[in-house]
Amino acid sequence: MNRNHKLVKVYRASGELEALTIKSMLESFGVPAMLRSNAAGSVHPFSVDGMGMVEVMVNESDAEYAEQLINDRNEDV
């Protein structure tokens, strides 16, 4: 991911598995993504009061497309 681009949050997952699923889906559509969390997944494998939450981040220029892909996925689930 290019360091010259601003990263923005496009999804907040309740755990690492969900975040990895979203990240993989975005990357399959050509949108580079990364995960950000304040806690190690092995320490907080689930979310309690926000602990274990994982944010899916993309370049600001890809955010609108990424959000549409996520919304389309969530409608299909």
C-alpha positions in Angstrom: 0.0 0.0 0.0 1.4 3.4 -1.0 2.4 5.5 2.0 1.6 8.7 0.2 -2.2 8.0 0.4 -4.4 8.7 3.3 -6.0 5.5 4.8 -9.6 5.6 5.9 -11.8 3.1 7.7 -14.4 1.5 5.6 -15.6 -1.3 8.0 -15.4 -2.1 11.7 -15.4 -5.8 12.3 -16.3 -7.5 15.6 -13.2 -9.8 15.3 -10.2 -10.7 13.2 -12.0 -13.5 11.2 -14.7 -11.1 10.0 -12.1 -8.5 9.2 -10.0 -10.9 7.2 -13.1 -12.0 5.2 -13.8 -8.3 4.3 -10.2 -7.6 3.5 -10.0 -10.7 1.2 -13.2 -9.7 -0.5 -11.9 -6.2 -1.2 -8.6 -7.4 -2.5 -10.3 -9.9 -4.8 -11.9 -6.8 -6.4 -8.5 -5.1 -6.7 -8.8 -2.8 -3.6 -5.7 -3.0 -1.4 -6.7 -3.2 2.3 -5.1 -3.5 5.7 -6.3 -4.2 9.1 -5.9 -2.1 12.2 -6.6 -3.1 15.8 -5.7 -1.8 19.2 -5.5 -5.3 20.7 -3.8 -8.5 19.7 -6.3 -11.0 18.3 -5.0 -13.8 20.4 -5.6 -11.8 23.5 -9.1 -10.6 22.5 -10.6 -13.1 20.0 -14.0 -11.5 20.4 -15.4 -8.1 21.0 -16.3 -6.9 24.5 -16.7 -3.1 25.0 -14.8 -2.6 21.7 -11.8 -4.8 22.6 -11.1 -7.1 19.7 -12.6 -4.7 17.2 -10.7 -4.6 13.9 -10.9 -1.8 11.4 -10.6 -2.5 7.7 -8.6 0.4 6.1 -8.2 1.4 2.4 -6.7 4.3 0.5 -9.1 7.3 0.6 -9.3 7.1 -3.2 -10.7 3.6 -3.0 -13.1 4.2 -0.1 -16.3 4.8 -2.0 -15.9 1.7 -4.1 -14.9 -0.4 -1.1 -17.9 0.7 0.9 -20.2 -0.2 -2.1 -18.6 -3.6 -2.3 -19.1 -4.1 1.4 -22.7 -2.9 1.3 -23.4 -5.3 -1.7 -21.9 -8.2 0.3 -24.0 -7.4 3.4 -27.2 -7.3 1.4 -26.4 -10.8 0.0 -25.8 -12.3 3.4 
